[in-house]
Amino acid sequence: MTHCQGGSRSHQWRVWRMLGVSIVAAAAVLSSDTCAAAAAAKPASSCVACHTDAEKLKAEAAKVPTPPVSALQAGKG
Amino acid sequence: MELWEKVFISQKFFATEHGEKACAECHGGNPVAVERLESHKGVVKDPTEVPPFGKSEKIVCAECHENEVKTGATSLHATLSTFTKVMRARAGDDPHNWDAVVDQGRKNHCTPCHSSCGQCHVSRPKFSKSGLVNGHVFNKKPDMVNQCTACHGSRVGDEYFGSRGIGDAHLAKLAMDCMACHPAGEMHASGEGLTSRYQLPQLPKCTGCHEKDLGKTQQHQDHAGKVQCQVCHSQDYVNCYSCHTGKDDQGVVYFVNQMETESFKIGLNYPGTGLTEKWILVRHEPSDKDVFDFYGKDGFKTFDNVPTWKRASPHNIQKLTWRNVSCNHCHGERSVFLAESDLLDYEKGANKAVVVADDKIPTRRAEDTFKNPVVQVNAAMLVSAEALHELLQKKEPLVVVDARTGAAYKKGHIEGAVAFNVQGELRHPPDATPRAMTMKAPEELAVLLGSRGIDTSLRVVVYDAGGLEAPFLAFALQRLGHGNVAVLNGGVDAWTKEAKLPLVAGDPPPALPRVFTPAVDNAVIVNNRQTAAALQDPGTIVLDVRPVGQYQGLQKHPLTVQTGHIDRTVNLSVQGLWTVEGFFKDPQALVWLLESRGITKDKRIIVTCNTGQQAAGAWFALRYLGYPNVAVHDGSWVSWERSPMMKK
């Protein structure tokens, strides 16, 4: 694979996707910090581990205070 | 939507292009941390929302969607720039007044209506309390229920879906979603330089689809170019008044629209509407001269610069309307043209260009051959606040029943009224059986009503808060053989705001129990099996009176499991029979509307809805209008979908 210099980053991404190239492989050939960061971050991400687990989210949500809404609010768009 | 659901990411997302990106790439934060607070440090909830509305340094979508973001960043959804322009026009030239008063109010109360890329394509808008719509999957086309009408709700959405009025033909007949008329090109268009959203060049035009229809009829030939399409093709719509803003004692900002009315007003076109026709529909906008008084008095020093009755495009279009079936429903009809007397004192100057003087109203047309239906209503079924007051003053023998909740009763009720919580006391609970939400047995209800001092010897007058609880109780009493029941037209607001009569606070007084001996009228109620049989009977119409949005399966009642409707039913929203304030609409217009849908008095009508309450509201309306053979589908869709009928 060669490094694609032409086109926007979105174009590059789409080309790699169309070719069935994985994000890790794409990151290896694209001189894109974003892609490299993505590839580096994703395997270790705790975001996915929690945000795809409904039970974990329910437990965590119970600890989060509800944002205040005024009892006087009476209107919508 | 539960908090956890709002942030739950489905596996489907990871199969999409956006799902290949690392979370932190868009949202920041610390993805290697395992503890919640630590991992969320620096997280940007909406990475498509930049200051002054959000916290993202850039609109991350621009990385791939350069063209859309280029104009979308200055679109009206993103900037609300026309809000600011209107407020500046009303605030005057004093910069201190703008900074200290009006802009404070604008920032606190108006800017939350803004949207971002993400709030149209991935989550519910922040204004509607956010939450991922589809497990973080990006919708190229926004979801009309969870995104578009989550903000554009009380007017556009409720009108379109038939939650106010009977809905819009574009939805009912063609299942058109918002984007069918408002495509991406309009949504992403820059709003720079505009003073009104109606000046947007990409705005849809009726003639974009209907140009070929122009000239087909005499009405089009006579009115095209002179009268805005909506004047003839809209139904009545809601007008909001007297928005007030502030912060409560906890410091939380709020706004309150203090009044909503349903009406239909034709005004004169005024500068800046983007229209060329002389006659346009106008709607009252909620802004009040003292809307920002919380921040400083007299903020709108030049309030008269912008009308408060402004160009309207109600989303409740029908091919035939009460207005367009007869020339003389507009010609010579003062009430449908905006009059000086329709204006509040503070807004007379602002609307000078819009008001239609008496001598400018088009004259009646002698050649109009339309005959208004002759309607003989059952007048005893509906009572005005003034008439009820007179009956009470004369100490006529009657029982007044408050059909609202116990809390509402306690806060303020008509003196001497009996409390009967219709929502909680008439039906079986919503369990998983076909019995869910069906009416309790007549004998059980008779005992319950008797314990509150109600029996068949006394006339009953029921009131609610302008909803359908009162007609529901009237139906329940009819089923038990009590035919001498009336509903207070306009509900408790008619008593207090229209008739200026007092309420009293407190708990219900001890009831004097009576013996209610039921004489059950089984002709007014049918079960699932009977409803299924009626669907095969050409002499019967099964009338589904839910909003079009629910009938079409786009919206769901909280107690229903499945969306959709019973096959072979006719849909006409009950919300088209009563005004938003809870008043019964013009009987002649209603009979015309019903007959135009084939709902005629020679047929047996079975009314169905979600749980039976809306059906009872329609049952009451039809009986009031003189329909002799009307029955309610007991438990309606909630019972039907839990029964074997659903599987057929």
Interface residues (C-beta under 8 A of the other chain):
Chain A: S8 R9 S10 W13 R14 R17 I23 T34 A37 A38 A39 A40 A41 K42 A44 S45 S46 C47 V48 C50 H51 T52 A54 L57 K58 E60 A61 K63 V64 T66 P68 V69 S70 A71 L72 Q73 A74 G75 K76 G77
Chain B: E2 L3 W4 V7 F8 I9 S10 Q11 F14 E17 E20 K21 A22 C23 A24 E25 H27 G29 P31 V32 A33 V34 R36 S39 E63 C64 H65 E66 C113 F127 C151 H152 G153 S154 R155 C243 G246 K247 D248 Q250 V252 V253 Y254 F255 V256 N257 P286
